[in-house]
Amino acid sequence: MKKLLALVFAAVISQPVLADIIDVEYSRFYSHVRKLGSDDTQALQFAFGFLRVGEGRLCDINTATIVTDKQQMPLEVSPENRFTVPTEKALKMAEAFIRIDLAERANVCDMSVQLETKPEFVKREYTAEELAMLLDNYRAFFNEMGSFLSFMMPSVEGLMIHFEDDELDSLIKDAPAINNGMLMLDMDWLNKGKGIELPQKPLRVTAIASKS
């Protein structure tokens, strides 16, 4: 019996660690979010996650918390395993860090940064003016980032609307169809100045961008 227990114990302690808690300097996040400080990009945000190496999915996050010497502030983690951080220079000066409790090993999860619309700008119906505003926000961001290195920055060629169901296919009146959970609104369609009604509320709106 003792030998059996010893074998069981040895098997347990030899199992690989399947979770990790990592601390990432707030300054790494601040270097991104501070780029969205102008009125021209007020509809945009950066969402952060960790991409599972070799699998093309996001690593599961249990919790994410801002930690300073004086306090801890929990961050909301979306069902998609992304989170946003506030733009606070004081947190950078205080040398704060983000403590991320991963449900997976840290050495298989690489940080992922996504530029997207804020939640208040995600809805089922858009007027032509609202779509133009989102497009202008993305153009303003890339223009500001490319003011000195414009040849390296992509150009905005439309809007991409993402849905939670990545297998969703649906026809939309007077608009391109949804294919595999994505709706591509290119400049040819946007220049017609039409609004759009979607079959369900999407996850986010991002830019269609490519290098010229």
C-alpha positions as a Python dict, from the first residue, in 0.01 Angstrom:
ca = {
    (1, 'M'): (0, 0, 0),
    (2, 'K'): (282, 241, 88),
    (3, 'K'): (445, 174, -247),
    (4, 'L'): (115, 237, -425),
    (5, 'L'): (65, 569, -243),
    (6, 'A'): (420, 672, -323),
    (7, 'L'): (362, 598, -691),
    (8, 'V'): (36, 799, -692),
    (9, 'F'): (206, 1093, -518),
    (10, 'A'): (495, 1083, -763),
    (11, 'A'): (251, 1083, -1055),
    (12, 'V'): (67, 1386, -915),
    (13, 'I'): (375, 1599, -857),
    (14, 'S'): (514, 1506, -1198),
    (15, 'Q'): (211, 1651, -1381),
    (16, 'P'): (293, 1969, -1580),
    (17, 'V'): (177, 2305, -1445),
    (18, 'L'): (-138, 2400, -1639),
    (19, 'A'): (-178, 2754, -1508),
    (20, 'D'): (41, 3055, -1438),
    (21, 'I'): (15, 3398, -1277),
    (22, 'I'): (222, 3660, -1454),
    (23, 'D'): (294, 4027, -1380),
    (24, 'V'): (327, 4266, -1676),
    (25, 'E'): (437, 4628, -1631),
    (26, 'Y'): (151, 4874, -1679),
    (27, 'S'): (388, 5085, -1891),
    (28, 'R'): (369, 4822, -2166),
    (29, 'F'): (-6, 4872, -2191),
    (30, 'Y'): (18, 5249, -2147),
    (31, 'S'): (245, 5277, -2450),
    (32, 'H'): (-56, 5163, -2656),
    (33, 'V'): (-356, 5326, -2488),
    (34, 'R'): (-196, 5672, -2472),
    (35, 'K'): (-210, 5680, -2853),
    (36, 'L'): (-590, 5713, -2836),
    (37, 'G'): (-604, 6038, -2643),
    (38, 'S'): (-745, 6265, -2915),
    (39, 'D'): (-1108, 6346, -3000),
    (40, 'D'): (-1047, 6204, -3348),
    (41, 'T'): (-1011, 5853, -3204),
    (42, 'Q'): (-1268, 5872, -2923),
    (43, 'A'): (-1461, 5567, -3056),
    (44, 'L'): (-1161, 5333, -3041),
    (45, 'Q'): (-989, 5126, -2774),
    (46, 'F'): (-712, 4871, -2742),
    (47, 'A'): (-814, 4528, -2612),
    (48, 'F'): (-547, 4296, -2474),
    (49, 'G'): (-528, 3920, -2457),
    (50, 'F'): (-280, 3636, -2494),
    (51, 'L'): (-262, 3427, -2810),
    (52, 'R'): (-209, 3055, -2768),
    (53, 'V'): (104, 2968, -2965),
    (54, 'G'): (33, 2758, -3270),
    (55, 'E'): (-343, 2742, -3215),
    (56, 'G'): (-479, 3080, -3324),
    (57, 'R'): (-702, 3118, -3018),
    (58, 'L'): (-680, 3326, -2704),
    (59, 'C'): (-553, 3174, -2382),
    (60, 'D'): (-809, 3151, -2103),
    (61, 'I'): (-775, 3424, -1840),
    (62, 'N'): (-916, 3369, -1491),
    (63, 'T'): (-861, 3727, -1367),
    (64, 'A'): (-669, 4043, -1449),
    (65, 'T'): (-585, 4302, -1183),
    (66, 'I'): (-401, 4635, -1170),
    (67, 'V'): (-164, 4626, -875),
    (68, 'T'): (9, 4920, -706),
    (69, 'D'): (176, 4959, -369),
    (70, 'K'): (-149, 5094, -225),
    (71, 'Q'): (-433, 4915, -401),
    (72, 'Q'): (-556, 4645, -635),
    (73, 'M'): (-815, 4718, -907),
    (74, 'P'): (-980, 4424, -1083),
    (75, 'L'): (-1027, 4450, -1458),
    (76, 'E'): (-1322, 4303, -1645),
    (77, 'V'): (-1225, 4009, -1864),
    (78, 'S'): (-1460, 3949, -2157),
    (79, 'P'): (-1596, 3604, -2246),
    (80, 'E'): (-1351, 3622, -2535),
    (81, 'N'): (-1060, 3652, -2288),
    (82, 'R'): (-967, 4013, -2361),
    (83, 'F'): (-948, 4310, -2126),
    (84, 'T'): (-893, 4685, -2146),
    (85, 'V'): (-691, 4912, -1918),
    (86, 'P'): (-744, 5276, -1817),
    (87, 'T'): (-524, 5550, -1960),
    (88, 'E'): (-364, 5682, -1642),
    (89, 'K'): (-16, 5832, -1647),
    (90, 'A'): (-22, 5814, -1265),
    (91, 'L'): (-26, 5435, -1285),
    (92, 'K'): (281, 5445, -1506),
    (93, 'M'): (456, 5681, -1265),
    (94, 'A'): (361, 5454, -974),
    (95, 'E'): (522, 5158, -1157),
    (96, 'A'): (196, 4965, -1145),
    (97, 'F'): (167, 4626, -1307),
    (98, 'I'): (-112, 4405, -1437),
    (99, 'R'): (-136, 4067, -1263),
    (100, 'I'): (-287, 3813, -1501),
    (101, 'D'): (-407, 3478, -1372),
    (102, 'L'): (-387, 3250, -1675),
    (103, 'A'): (-565, 2917, -1693),
    (104, 'E'): (-277, 2798, -1912),
    (105, 'R'): (101, 2801, -1903),
    (106, 'A'): (250, 3143, -1965),
    (107, 'N'): (521, 3008, -2196),
    (108, 'V'): (260, 2913, -2457),
    (109, 'C'): (73, 3246, -2443),
    (110, 'D'): (197, 3556, -2630),
    (111, 'M'): (46, 3901, -2575),
    (112, 'S'): (-209, 4007, -2836),
    (113, 'V'): (-313, 4370, -2893),
    (114, 'Q'): (-629, 4454, -3086),
    (115, 'L'): (-757, 4795, -3201),
    (116, 'E'): (-1135, 4795, -3199),
    (117, 'T'): (-1446, 5004, -3135),
    (118, 'K'): (-1552, 5076, -2778),
    (119, 'P'): (-1858, 4880, -2655),
    (120, 'E'): (-2085, 5185, -2672),
    (121, 'F'): (-2024, 5202, -3049),
    (122, 'V'): (-2121, 4838, -3109),
    (123, 'K'): (-2489, 4792, -3199),
    (124, 'R'): (-2733, 4632, -3443),
    (125, 'E'): (-2817, 4939, -3651),
    (126, 'Y'): (-2585, 5204, -3795),
    (127, 'T'): (-2668, 5515, -3991),
    (128, 'A'): (-2443, 5616, -4279),
    (129, 'E'): (-2310, 5899, -4060),
    (130, 'E'): (-2217, 5658, -3780),
    (131, 'L'): (-2031, 5427, -4016),
    (132, 'A'): (-1847, 5728, -4162),
    (133, 'M'): (-1751, 5838, -3809),
    (134, 'L'): (-1601, 5497, -3726),
    (135, 'L'): (-1413, 5497, -4055),
    (136, 'D'): (-1279, 5847, -3983),
    (137, 'N'): (-1162, 5734, -3636),
    (138, 'Y'): (-956, 5452, -3784),
    (139, 'R'): (-816, 5678, -4053),
    (140, 'A'): (-722, 5940, -3793),
    (141, 'F'): (-539, 5680, -3584),
    (142, 'F'): (-332, 5545, -3872),
    (143, 'N'): (-265, 5895, -4001),
    (144, 'E'): (-137, 6007, -3660),
    (145, 'M'): (79, 5696, -3621),
    (146, 'G'): (216, 5734, -3972),
    (147, 'S'): (291, 6105, -3961),
    (148, 'F'): (665, 6033, -3981),
    (149, 'L'): (672, 5682, -4126),
    (150, 'S'): (366, 5688, -4353),
    (151, 'F'): (521, 5437, -4593),
    (152, 'M'): (515, 5175, -4315),
    (153, 'M'): (154, 5226, -4204),
    (154, 'P'): (-145, 5045, -4357),
    (155, 'S'): (-423, 5238, -4524),
    (156, 'V'): (-786, 5197, -4414),
    (157, 'E'): (-996, 5043, -4688),
    (158, 'G'): (-1322, 4979, -4506),
    (159, 'L'): (-1481, 4835, -4192),
    (160, 'M'): (-1502, 4475, -4073),
    (161, 'I'): (-1790, 4375, -3845),
    (162, 'H'): (-1726, 4065, -3631),
    (163, 'F'): (-1996, 3841, -3481),
    (164, 'E'): (-1973, 3601, -3187),
    (165, 'D'): (-2077, 3303, -3403),
    (166, 'D'): (-1781, 3252, -3634),
    (167, 'E'): (-1994, 3023, -3852),
    (168, 'L'): (-2269, 3279, -3906),
    (169, 'D'): (-2378, 3324, -4269),
    (170, 'S'): (-2657, 3569, -4341),
    (171, 'L'): (-2788, 3786, -4623),
    (172, 'I'): (-2846, 4156, -4552),
    (173, 'K'): (-3071, 4378, -4759),
    (174, 'D'): (-2877, 4626, -4975),
    (175, 'A'): (-2544, 4524, -4819),
    (176, 'P'): (-2275, 4256, -4851),
    (177, 'A'): (-2350, 3918, -4693),
    (178, 'I'): (-2213, 3794, -4362),
    (179, 'N'): (-1972, 3505, -4420),
    (180, 'N'): (-1815, 3295, -4143),
    (181, 'G'): (-1913, 3548, -3878),
    (182, 'M'): (-1768, 3852, -4057),
    (183, 'L'): (-1918, 4134, -4262),
    (184, 'M'): (-1682, 4328, -4488),
    (185, 'L'): (-1788, 4681, -4578),
    (186, 'D'): (-1540, 4806, -4836),
    (187, 'M'): (-1503, 5162, -4960),
    (188, 'D'): (-1716, 5099, -5269),
    (189, 'W'): (-2012, 5015, -5045),
    (190, 'L'): (-1942, 5278, -4778),
    (191, 'N'): (-1918, 5552, -5040),
    (192, 'K'): (-2284, 5487, -5128),
    (193, 'G'): (-2374, 5656, -4799),
    (194, 'K'): (-2611, 5384, -4673),
    (195, 'G'): (-2696, 5274, -4322),
    (196, 'I'): (-2719, 4908, -4223),
    (197, 'E'): (-2936, 4685, -4000),
    (198, 'L'): (-2765, 4370, -3872),
    (199, 'P'): (-2937, 4042, -3778),
    (200, 'Q'): (-2779, 4054, -3430),
    (201, 'K'): (-2551, 4272, -3223),
    (202, 'P'): (-2187, 4212, -3326),
    (203, 'L'): (-1881, 4168, -3108),
    (204, 'R'): (-1681, 4458, -3250),
    (205, 'V'): (-1601, 4669, -3553),
    (206, 'T'): (-1242, 4685, -3676),
    (207, 'A'): (-1074, 4838, -3979),
    (208, 'I'): (-999, 4669, -4309),
    (209, 'A'): (-642, 4782, -4352),
    (210, 'S'): (-364, 4696, -4593),
    (211, 'K'): (-24, 4832, -4682),
    (212, 'S'): (-16, 5018, -5012),
}
